[in-house]
Amino acid sequence: MPVRIRLKRIGAKNTPAYRIVVTDSRSPRDGRFLEEIGSYMPTKRENKFTLNLERAKYWVGVGAQPSETVASMIKKTAKAAAATAPA
């Protein structure tokens, strides 16, 4: 079962909102998913997305392939977490 980490649209017409989900690549965009690991609100000015970095790293570690958008979110979250971690 090929697993992907991608966005699932939940917003109303003209007000997009997305969930970051782990899903089977054969399921439809808004269909069944294995786990929800974050959210993305493109209309917000700041803090547009939230992501559970531990779960994202776990899923990537077991072979899940993130979409381009989600991969950039994982990268940004990891960079922010490294910057706030005590040295």
Phi, psi and omega in degrees: 000108177289127184252137179235152171250117185211179181269144175237121183283132178233352186285162177281175180301130180067006173227079185291143172212145185226154170248143175267117186233155172258125187214162171290135185295341181275348180280154181293165185307314183256020184271208183296151177218162181273318183203143174262126184241003179177186178214160181219124180240094185292343182277346179285150180280318180233160181050057184291333183220155173236146183209132174278098187296323180299314180292323178296316178296322178300310183295321177294324179295330180265007171112005179288140180257117178281150173290169181301315181297313181292324178298320178292325177293319178298317180298315180295319180294319179295320179295318179293321180292323178292325181289328182268349180289140179292138182269000000 
